[in-house]
């Protein structure tokens, strides 16, 4: 998974560099975003209920061409499964490829890495780093205001419970659905 993430990051970097060299539309815009998160663990064991929380963060949008953009983000998210000891907060770094299929409307997909930034007692028994894949769509207004929705699929097994525990050997992933708004300036 690390190789996939690094390969995609390298492809995006090379694409951006090529657009710069060829005089492509390499506009760079900064922005902020926030919204609602509904998260739950994907697990072989009972995953509990979804946790409702929020996300907040910033982004940089690189226009590689008129229809293709790359958007790295830094987000603080509240995730988990609704049980206080299993609720975790993450610092997520998605690198989203955005393709504009119509005026203002885009489809998004890309890898993400996340680091546990706090939470309940279970953080001591879950791995502190997560890899995932984000898939979503967004709509942008000319004013810079945008709306987006995204499903984040956890790809890493976060289970680090000790031998003999109830969750020993169970695969645990973190999945979430995000919907929110933002502003690019």
Secondary structure, 3 states (H helix, E strand, C coil): CHHHHHHHHHHHHHHHHHHHHCCCCCCEEEEEEEEEEEEEEEECCCCCCCEEEEEEEEEEEEECCCCEEEEEEEEEEEECCCCHHHCEEEEEEEEEEEEEEECCEEEEEEEEEEEEEEECHHHHHECCEEEEEEEEEEEECCCCEEEEEEEEEECCCCECCCCCCCCCCCCEEEEEEEEEEEEEC
